[in-house]
């Protein structure tokens, strides 16, 4: 192959190959950056808390001044729930069940002092809670430990408000999970103290969540006569960005967690921006592929006589085309390695900022860009090899 290469490497235009190289590098870098940025930023808007399903909305009735003074109920009737369930965007509906008795909690530890507070409980159907069902269950005849999911904002209020003003130690999520709470329940002439255990924190739910089995037992025991009509619903939807959801809520006078809708719109915008970057990168890569094939065809055309002589003296078309094929494949591999290197540098500028703003987000690494880069490199290399072989084969057949 070395002798063939020495013979055929004449007439190589370095500017043409340099143009292909830098155009291909730019196209590859844009494609990989668009895909990697999408997968890096997407969890900021779509990741759940690990406890609640992602595609859901919390719906409540709007509270107005007239309704408040007029005694109008803001609870959902069975007809309201069925109407929401029959909407096309709805997958399933669950009701929040509130505690209708007095709830208190106390916690004490060495160096922390003794703290107590009045609180409340709510529950949703277990199918909406993505956690271990063995850990998310209450049995009044067994351990009687109540698993609890707290809003992460509550911990922030304690650490940066209450604890800081009273010179108390700040608590991490791990520490809270190891502390047992004393839960005081009072109502219907009964009073009981139970043990509570925080199993996690939620960014989405602004409530203190307990298992549905505990809520049914406690309401039956401490508030058997209370009205348990739900005032909030959890609705699982196909697409939170569906415009039909906003229209329906506005028509019915319902409210929802607007940040969820905003996150859905932001996710859609992120997909559009990433898609545009991907299309631009693919277009540049396609143009660079065209530049390369044009350069190869011109080079082959200039060496047509030499190629014909090599084919006549017994060299096969595959061996004659091998130098050009090795050149293009080598350039494609170099483009891939440089693109990944530049991507790693560019990614370092924004991933540190994302990590500071969202410390709970896990870094997925550069696997999406690496996988796509390898696929594109293989695809372009195969097309290059096939095109060069077809060109040399056409010369061989023409000469024959």
C-alpha positions in Angstrom: 0.0 0.0 0.0 2.9 2.4 0.7 4.1 2.2 -2.9 0.6 2.8 -4.2 0.2 5.7 -1.8 3.5 7.3 -2.9 2.3 7.1 -6.5 -1.2 8.5 -5.8 -0.6 11.2 -3.2 0.5 13.7 -5.9 -2.1 16.4 -6.8 -3.5 16.3 -3.2 -4.9 19.8 -2.5 -4.2 20.7 1.1 -6.6 23.7 1.1 -9.4 21.5 0.0 -8.8 18.9 2.6 -8.3 21.6 5.3 -11.7 23.0 4.3 -13.3 19.7 4.7 -11.5 19.1 8.0 -12.5 22.3 9.7 -16.1 22.3 8.3 -16.6 18.7 9.5 -15.1 19.6 12.9 -17.5 22.6 13.2 -20.5 20.5 12.2 -19.6 17.6 14.5 -19.0 20.0 17.4 -22.4 21.8 16.9 -24.2 18.5 16.7 -22.6 17.0 19.8 -22.9 20.2 21.8 -26.6 20.5 21.0 -27.3 16.9 22.1 -25.1 17.0 25.2 -26.5 20.4 26.3 -30.0 19.0 25.9 -29.3 16.0 28.1 -27.4 18.1 30.6 -30.1 20.7 31.1 -33.2 18.6 30.7 -33.1 17.1 34.2 -33.3 20.6 35.6 -36.9 20.9 34.3 -38.1 17.3 34.2 -36.5 15.4 37.0 -38.8 14.3 39.7 -38.2 14.1 43.4 -37.9 10.4 43.3 -41.2 10.1 45.1 -43.9 11.6 42.8 -44.6 10.8 39.1 -43.3 13.4 36.7 -46.3 14.2 34.4 -48.8 15.4 37.0 -50.5 18.6 38.0 -52.0 19.6 41.4 -55.4 21.2 40.8 -57.5 23.2 43.2 -60.4 25.6 43.0 -59.7 29.3 42.9 -60.5 31.0 46.2 -62.2 34.3 45.8 -63.3 37.0 48.3 -67.0 36.5 47.5 -66.6 32.7 47.9 -64.8 33.1 51.2 -67.5 35.3 52.8 -70.4 33.6 51.1 -69.4 30.2 52.5 -69.0 28.6 49.1 -67.2 25.3 49.3 -63.9 24.9 47.4 -64.0 21.1 47.5 -64.4 18.8 44.5 -67.6 16.9 44.0 -67.6 13.4 42.4 -69.0 15.1 39.2 -66.1 17.5 39.1 -63.6 14.6 39.4 -65.4 12.6 36.7 -65.3 15.6 34.4 -61.6 16.0 34.8 -61.1 12.2 34.4 -62.9 12.3 31.0 -60.7 15.0 29.5 -58.4 13.8 26.7 -55.3 15.0 28.4 -56.0 13.2 31.6 -54.5 9.7 32.4 -55.7 9.4 35.9 -57.0 11.4 38.8 -56.3 11.1 42.6 -57.7 13.1 45.5 -55.7 14.7 48.3 -57.1 13.5 51.7 -56.5 15.9 54.6 -56.2 15.1 58.3 -59.3 16.3 60.2 -57.8 16.1 63.6 -55.1 17.9 65.6 -51.6 16.9 64.7 -48.4 17.9 66.5 -44.8 16.9 66.1 -41.8 17.2 68.5 -38.2 16.4 68.0 -35.3 16.7 70.4 -31.6 15.8 70.3 -28.4 16.7 72.2 -27.1 20.0 70.9 -30.3 20.8 69.1 -32.7 21.5 72.0 -36.3 20.5 72.0 -38.7 21.6 69.2 -42.4 21.1 68.7 -44.9 22.4 66.2 -48.5 22.1 65.1 -48.8 20.5 61.7 -51.1 18.7 59.3 -51.1 15.7 57.1 -52.2 14.9 53.6 -52.1 11.8 51.5 -52.6 10.8 47.8 -53.3 7.4 46.3 -50.2 5.2 46.6 -50.0 4.8 42.8 -48.9 8.4 42.5 -46.0 7.9 44.9 -42.8 6.5 43.2 -41.1 4.9 46.2 -40.7 1.5 47.8 -44.1 0.3 48.7 -42.7 -1.6 51.6 -41.4 1.6 53.1 -44.5 3.6 52.1 -47.0 1.7 54.2 -48.6 1.9 57.6 -50.0 -1.0 59.6 -51.7 0.0 62.9 -51.3 -3.5 64.2 -47.5 -3.7 63.5 -44.7 -1.2 63.8 -46.9 1.9 63.8 -44.1 4.0 62.4 -45.5 6.7 60.1 -43.3 7.4 56.9 -43.4 11.1 55.9 -42.3 13.1 52.9 -41.6 16.8 53.7 -41.4 19.8 51.4 -37.8 20.7 50.8 -38.8 24.3 51.4 -39.6 23.5 55.0 -36.0 22.4 55.6 -34.7 25.6 54.0 -37.0 27.7 56.2 -35.6 26.0 59.3 -31.9 26.2 58.2 -31.9 29.8 57.0 -34.6 31.3 59.2 -35.4 29.6 62.5 -32.0 27.9 63.1 -29.9 30.9 62.0 -31.9 33.4 64.2 -31.6 31.1 67.3 -28.0 29.9 66.8 -29.2 26.3 66.3 -27.3 23.8 64.2 -28.4 23.5 60.6 -29.7 20.1 59.5 -29.1 18.3 56.3 -31.6 16.0 54.6 -29.6 12.9 55.7 -29.7 14.0 59.4 -33.4 14.6 59.3 -33.9 11.1 57.9 -32.1 9.6 60.9 -34.1 11.5 63.5 -37.4 10.0 64.8 -40.3 12.4 65.3 -42.9 12.1 68.0 -46.3 12.5 66.3 -49.1 13.6 68.6 -52.6 12.8 67.4 -55.7 14.2 69.1 -59.4 14.0 68.2 -62.8 12.4 68.9 -61.8 12.0 72.5 -58.7 10.0 71.7 -55.0 11.0 72.0 -52.0 9.0 70.9 -48.3 9.5 70.4 -46.7 7.7 67.4 -43.3 7.6 65.8 -42.7 9.4 62.5 -39.8 8.9 60.1 -38.9 11.3 57.3 -38.0 9.2 54.2 -37.5 12.0 51.7 -38.1 15.6 50.6 -40.1 17.0 47.7 -39.6 20.1 45.6 -43.0 19.8 44.1 -45.4 19.1 46.9 -46.1 21.9 49.3 -47.6 19.5 51.9 -46.6 17.0 54.5 -47.4 13.6 52.8 -48.2 10.4 54.6 -49.4 7.0 53.2 -53.0 6.7 52.3 -53.4 3.7 54.6 -52.3 5.8 57.6 -54.7 8.7 56.6 -57.7 6.3 56.3 -57.0 4.8 59.7 -56.3 8.1 61.5 -59.3 9.9 60.1 -61.5 6.9 61.0 -60.1 6.9 64.5 -59.8 10.6 65.4 -62.3 12.2 63.1 -65.0 9.7 62.0 -67.6 12.4 61.4 -65.5 14.8 59.4 -66.3 15.8 55.8 -63.6 14.2 53.7 -64.4 15.9 50.3 -61.1 16.7 48.6 -60.1 20.3 48.0 -57.1 19.3 45.9 -56.6 16.8 43.1 -53.5 15.2 41.6 -53.9 14.7 37.9 -51.6 12.6 35.8 -51.5 14.0 32.2 -50.0 12.9 28.9 -48.3 16.2 28.2 -48.1 19.1 30.7 -47.5 21.6 27.8 -50.9 20.7 26.1 -52.8 24.0 25.6 -56.1 22.1 26.3 -55.0 21.9 29.9 -54.7 25.7 30.4 -58.0 26.3 28.5 -59.9 23.8 30.6 -58.5 25.1 33.9 -59.4 28.7 32.9 -62.9 27.8 31.9 -63.6 25.9 35.2 -61.9 28.5 37.4 -59.3 26.0 38.6 -55.7 26.7 39.7 -52.7 24.5 39.3 -48.9 24.6 40.1 -48.0 27.1 37.3 -44.3 26.2 37.7 -45.1 22.8 36.3 -46.7 24.3 33.2 -43.8 26.7 32.9 -41.3 23.8 33.2 -43.2 22.0 30.4 -43.0 25.0 28.2 -39.3 25.5 29.0 -38.7 21.8 28.1 -40.5 22.3 24.8 -38.4 25.4 24.1 -35.2 23.5 25.0 -36.2 20.8 22.5 -36.7 23.3 19.8 -33.4 25.1 20.4 -31.5 21.7 20.6 -33.3 20.6 17.4 -32.3 23.8 15.6 -28.6 23.3 16.7 -28.8 19.7 15.6 -30.1 20.6 12.1 -27.5 23.3 11.7 -24.7 21.0 12.7 -26.0 18.2 10.4 -26.2 20.7 7.5 -22.6 21.8 8.0 -21.5 18.2 8.3 -23.4 17.3 5.1 -21.7 20.3 3.3 -18.3 19.1 4.6 -19.0 15.6 3.3 -19.8 17.1 -0.1 -16.5 19.1 0.0 -14.6 16.0 0.9 -16.2 13.9 -1.9 -15.6 16.7 -4.4 -11.9 16.8 -3.4 -11.6 13.0 -3.7 -13.3 13.0 -7.1 -11.0 15.8 -8.3 -8.0 13.9 -7.0 -9.1 10.7 -8.6 -9.7 12.5 -11.8 -6.2 13.9 -11.9 -4.8 10.5 -11.2 -7.0 8.6 -13.7 -4.1 7.5 -15.9 -2.1 6.2 -12.9 -5.1 4.4 -11.6 -5.8 2.8 -14.9 -2.2 1.6 -15.2 -2.3 0.1 -11.7 -5.5 -1.7 -12.5 -4.1 -3.0 -15.7 -1.0 -4.5 -14.1 -3.2 -6.4 -11.6 -4.0 -4.2 -8.6 -7.6 -4.7 -7.5 -10.0 -1.7 -7.3 -10.1 -2.2 -3.5 -6.3 -1.9 -3.1 -6.1 1.1 -5.4 -8.8 2.9 -3.5 -7.4 2.0 -0.1 -5.0 5.0 0.3 -7.9 7.5 -0.2 -10.2 5.5 2.1 -7.6 5.4 4.8 -7.1 9.1 4.4 -10.8 9.9 4.8 -11.3 7.5 7.7 -8.3 8.9 9.5 -9.5 12.4 9.1 -13.0 11.4 10.4 -11.5 9.8 13.5 -9.3 12.9 14.2 -12.4 15.1 13.8 -14.3 13.0 16.3 -11.5 13.1 18.9 -11.0 16.9 18.5 -14.8 17.5 18.7 -15.1 15.5 21.9 -12.1 17.4 23.3 -13.6 20.8 22.5 -17.0 19.7 23.8 -15.4 18.7 27.1 -13.9 22.2 27.4 -17.2 24.0 26.5 -19.2 21.7 28.7 -17.0 22.7 31.7 -18.2 26.3 31.4 -21.9 25.6 31.9 -21.9 22.3 33.9 -20.3 23.9 36.9 -22.9 26.7 37.0 -25.7 24.1 36.7 -24.2 22.1 39.5 -24.1 25.1 41.8 -27.7 26.1 41.1 -29.0 22.5 41.3 -26.7 20.5 43.6 -29.2 17.6 43.7 -28.9 17.0 40.0 -26.9 14.0 38.9 -24.3 14.4 36.2 -25.0 11.9 33.4 -21.6 12.4 31.8 -20.8 12.7 28.1 -22.2 9.3 27.1 -25.0 10.9 24.8 -22.4 12.9 22.8 -19.9 10.1 22.7 -22.5 7.6 21.4 -23.8 10.0 18.8 -20.3 11.0 17.7 -19.3 7.4 17.2 -22.4 6.7 15.2 -21.9 9.8 13.0 -18.2 9.0 12.5 -19.0 5.4 11.4 -21.8 6.6 9.1 -19.7 9.2 7.4 -16.7 6.8 7.1 -18.8 4.1 5.5 -20.3 6.5 3.0 -16.8 7.8 2.2 -15.4 4.3 1.7 -18.3 3.2 -0.5 -18.2 6.4 -2.6 -14.4 6.1 -3.2 -14.7 2.4 -4.0 -17.6 3.1 -6.5 -15.5 5.8 -8.2 -12.4 3.5 -8.6 -14.6 0.6 -9.7 -16.2 2.8 -12.4 -12.7 3.6 -13.8 -11.8 -0.1 -13.7 -15.0 -1.1 -15.6 -14.5 1.7 -18.1 -11.0 0.7 -18.8 -12.0 -3.0 -19.1 
